[in-house]
Amino acid sequence: MALYAIGDLHLATTVNKPMDVFGDTWTNHTEQIRQHWTATISPSDTVLIPGDISWAMTLDEAAPDLQWVSELPGKKVMIRGNHDYWWSGIGKVRGILLEDMYAIQNDSLQLDSLTVAGTRGWVLPNHPSFSEEDEHILQREVHRLKLSLDHAAKHNHPIVCMLHYPPTGSDGEETVFTQVLESYGVQLCVYGHLHGASHRFAFNGTRNGTRYQLVSADYLQFKPFAFGQLDF
């Protein structure tokens, strides 16, 4: 099994949300993703999708986008992003997922010799507009991350974790998220959320044994990022 990741698909089959308003790089982005994906991914591979899958507001609206993802090769493992408003509850989400599609929330997924964990995450306290409400959400997401990693740790296999929001800043400073990830011995953390000029805030590298990698679709030029045969 080879491991890949690509986040922020921002599909919009049933809603009027053209992505090219965010720059020419997003023109026909779904077709770019499809072409790169089908040229790269085999049915035995696993693709991590760390959130912002669909602009849909309801599960019914999201169904065609999830169908589109299901028709791509490989196993797809997803978490919720900040724009996944259709993600109304993990039971309902799992109820409409098709073959080879998996959703993680407060738990983990065992795939061969690998365990995948994840949660949405949130903005960090150094954000200029960070508020008391943000602190409340942040602590909730930290709790959810620990629940997921506790579940993952039971399998005694290497752990890969998805966050939607960046777990640290461009200089790789310690945060509450890096503390948790590294304390559980997570080998790889993939994340998204950053687009365009915000790519400069990404940290791609290893600190305290955990590798961090931004995998927003536009950052990857819409080609799934390859981690190889779990060689990290």
C-alpha positions as CSV (number, residue, x, y, z in Angstrom):
1,M,0.0,0.0,0.0
2,A,1.3,3.4,-1.0
3,L,0.2,6.5,1.0
4,Y,-0.9,9.8,-0.6
5,A,-2.7,12.9,0.7
6,I,-4.6,15.8,-0.8
7,G,-6.9,18.2,1.0
8,D,-9.3,21.0,0.3
9,L,-11.0,19.5,-2.8
10,H,-13.7,22.1,-2.5
11,L,-16.1,20.2,-4.7
12,A,-19.3,22.0,-5.7
13,T,-21.5,19.8,-7.9
14,T,-24.8,21.0,-6.4
15,V,-23.9,24.5,-5.3
16,N,-22.8,27.7,-7.1
17,K,-19.3,28.1,-5.7
18,P,-16.8,28.5,-8.5
19,M,-13.2,28.3,-7.1
20,D,-11.6,30.3,-9.8
21,V,-12.6,33.5,-8.0
22,F,-9.7,32.6,-5.7
23,G,-7.2,32.7,-8.6
24,D,-6.6,31.2,-12.0
25,T,-4.8,28.2,-10.5
26,W,-8.3,27.0,-9.5
27,T,-9.7,27.0,-13.0
28,N,-11.2,23.6,-13.7
29,H,-9.6,22.3,-10.5
30,T,-11.9,19.3,-10.2
31,E,-10.7,18.0,-13.6
32,Q,-7.1,18.7,-12.6
33,I,-7.6,16.6,-9.5
34,R,-9.3,13.8,-11.4
35,Q,-6.6,13.6,-14.0
36,H,-3.7,13.7,-11.6
37,W,-5.4,11.3,-9.2
38,T,-6.3,8.7,-11.8
39,A,-2.7,8.9,-13.3
40,T,-1.1,8.4,-9.9
41,I,-3.3,6.3,-7.5
42,S,-3.9,2.6,-7.8
43,P,-6.8,0.7,-6.2
44,S,-4.5,-0.7,-3.4
45,D,-3.3,2.8,-2.4
46,T,-4.7,5.0,0.4
47,V,-5.4,8.7,0.0
48,L,-5.8,11.0,3.1
49,I,-8.2,13.9,2.6
50,P,-7.9,16.3,5.6
51,G,-11.1,18.3,5.2
52,D,-12.9,20.8,3.1
53,I,-14.2,18.2,0.7
54,S,-17.5,19.8,-0.4
55,W,-19.1,23.2,-0.4
56,A,-22.5,21.5,0.1
57,M,-24.7,22.6,3.1
58,T,-26.6,19.3,3.6
59,L,-25.9,15.6,3.2
60,D,-28.2,15.4,0.2
61,E,-26.3,18.2,-1.5
62,A,-23.0,16.5,-0.7
63,A,-24.0,13.1,-2.1
64,P,-22.9,13.9,-5.7
65,D,-19.5,15.2,-4.5
66,L,-19.0,12.1,-2.4
67,Q,-20.0,10.0,-5.4
68,W,-17.4,11.8,-7.5
69,V,-14.7,11.0,-4.9
70,S,-15.8,7.4,-4.6
71,E,-15.3,6.8,-8.4
72,L,-11.6,7.7,-8.0
73,P,-9.2,4.8,-7.3
74,G,-7.9,3.9,-3.9
75,K,-9.1,4.0,-0.4
76,K,-10.1,7.5,0.8
77,V,-9.9,8.5,4.5
78,M,-11.5,11.8,5.4
79,I,-11.9,14.2,8.3
80,R,-14.1,17.3,8.5
81,G,-12.8,20.7,7.5
82,N,-14.2,24.1,8.5
83,H,-16.2,24.4,5.3
84,D,-17.8,20.9,5.5
85,Y,-21.1,22.2,6.7
86,W,-22.8,19.1,5.3
87,W,-20.9,17.0,7.9
88,S,-23.8,16.9,10.4
89,G,-22.8,13.8,12.4
90,I,-20.4,11.0,12.0
91,G,-23.2,8.3,11.9
92,K,-25.0,10.0,9.2
93,V,-21.9,10.8,7.2
94,R,-20.8,7.1,7.4
95,G,-24.2,6.1,6.3
96,I,-23.9,7.8,2.9
97,L,-20.3,6.9,2.2
98,L,-19.6,4.5,-0.6
99,E,-17.1,1.7,-1.0
100,D,-13.5,2.4,0.0
101,M,-14.5,5.7,1.7
102,Y,-13.9,6.2,5.4
103,A,-14.6,9.1,7.9
104,I,-12.8,9.6,11.1
105,Q,-14.2,11.5,14.2
106,N,-13.1,10.8,17.7
107,D,-11.7,7.4,16.6
108,S,-9.2,6.0,14.2
109,L,-9.0,3.6,11.2
110,Q,-6.7,0.6,10.9
111,L,-5.4,0.1,7.4
112,D,-2.9,-2.8,6.9
113,S,0.0,-1.9,9.2
114,L,-1.0,1.7,9.5
115,T,-3.4,3.5,11.8
116,V,-5.0,6.8,10.7
117,A,-6.3,9.3,13.3
118,G,-7.5,12.9,13.0
119,T,-9.6,15.8,13.9
120,R,-10.4,19.2,12.4
121,G,-8.2,21.4,14.6
122,W,-8.6,25.1,15.0
123,V,-6.9,28.4,14.8
124,L,-3.9,28.9,17.2
125,P,-3.7,31.4,20.0
126,N,-1.2,33.5,18.1
127,H,-3.9,34.4,15.5
128,P,-4.6,38.1,15.6
129,S,-8.4,37.6,16.0
130,F,-8.2,34.7,18.5
131,S,-11.0,35.1,21.0
132,E,-12.4,33.4,24.1
133,E,-14.8,31.5,21.9
134,D,-11.8,30.3,19.8
135,E,-10.2,29.1,23.0
136,H,-13.3,27.0,23.8
137,I,-13.3,25.4,20.4
138,L,-9.5,24.9,20.5
139,Q,-9.7,22.9,23.7
140,R,-12.6,20.9,22.3
141,E,-10.5,20.0,19.3
142,V,-7.6,19.1,21.4
143,H,-9.8,16.7,23.4
144,R,-11.1,15.2,20.2
145,L,-7.5,14.7,18.9
146,K,-6.7,12.9,22.1
147,L,-9.7,10.6,21.8
148,S,-8.7,9.8,18.2
149,L,-5.1,9.1,19.2
150,D,-6.1,7.0,22.2
151,H,-8.1,4.9,19.9
152,A,-5.2,4.7,17.4
153,A,-2.7,3.8,20.1
154,K,-4.6,0.5,20.9
155,H,-3.5,-0.9,17.5
156,N,0.2,-0.7,18.2
157,H,1.0,0.4,14.7
158,P,2.6,3.5,13.2
159,I,0.2,6.4,13.5
160,V,-0.6,9.0,10.8
161,C,-2.8,11.9,11.8
162,M,-4.8,14.4,9.8
163,L,-5.7,17.9,10.9
164,H,-7.5,20.4,8.7
165,Y,-6.0,23.5,10.4
166,P,-2.2,23.8,10.6
167,P,-1.0,22.4,13.9
168,T,1.9,24.9,14.0
169,G,3.3,28.0,12.2
170,S,5.9,28.4,9.5
171,D,8.8,28.2,12.0
172,G,7.5,24.9,13.5
173,E,7.0,26.4,17.0
174,E,5.5,24.2,19.8
175,T,1.8,24.4,20.1
176,V,-0.8,22.4,22.0
177,F,-1.4,20.3,18.9
178,T,2.3,19.5,18.3
179,Q,2.6,18.6,22.0
180,V,-0.2,16.1,21.7
181,L,0.9,14.7,18.3
182,E,4.5,14.2,19.5
183,S,3.6,12.8,22.8
184,Y,1.7,10.0,21.1
185,G,4.6,9.3,18.7
186,V,2.7,10.3,15.6
187,Q,5.0,9.7,12.6
188,L,3.2,11.9,10.1
189,C,0.7,14.8,10.3
190,V,-0.9,16.1,7.2
191,Y,-3.0,19.2,7.1
192,G,-4.6,21.7,4.7
193,H,-6.6,24.9,5.0
194,L,-3.9,27.2,3.7
195,H,-4.4,28.6,0.2
196,G,-2.6,31.1,-2.1
197,A,-0.5,33.6,-0.2
198,S,-1.2,31.8,3.0
199,H,1.1,28.9,1.9
200,R,3.9,30.9,3.4
201,F,2.6,30.1,6.9
202,A,3.1,26.3,6.3
203,F,5.6,24.2,8.1
204,N,6.9,21.3,6.2
205,G,9.5,19.3,8.1
206,T,10.1,17.1,11.1
207,R,10.2,18.2,14.8
208,N,10.6,15.8,17.7
209,G,10.1,12.8,15.5
210,T,6.9,13.9,13.8
211,R,6.8,14.9,10.2
212,Y,4.5,17.7,9.2
213,Q,3.3,18.3,5.6
214,L,0.8,20.8,4.0
215,V,-1.4,19.0,1.4
216,S,-3.9,21.7,0.3
217,A,-4.9,20.9,-3.2
218,D,-3.6,24.2,-4.7
219,Y,-0.3,23.9,-2.8
220,L,0.2,20.5,-4.5
221,Q,-1.0,21.9,-7.9
222,F,-3.9,19.4,-7.5
223,K,-1.7,16.3,-7.6
224,P,-1.9,14.0,-4.6
225,F,1.3,14.1,-2.5
226,A,3.1,10.8,-2.4
227,F,4.6,9.4,0.8
228,G,5.7,6.2,-0.8
229,Q,5.5,2.8,0.7
230,L,5.2,4.1,4.3
231,D,8.9,4.9,4.3
232,F,8.6,8.0,6.6
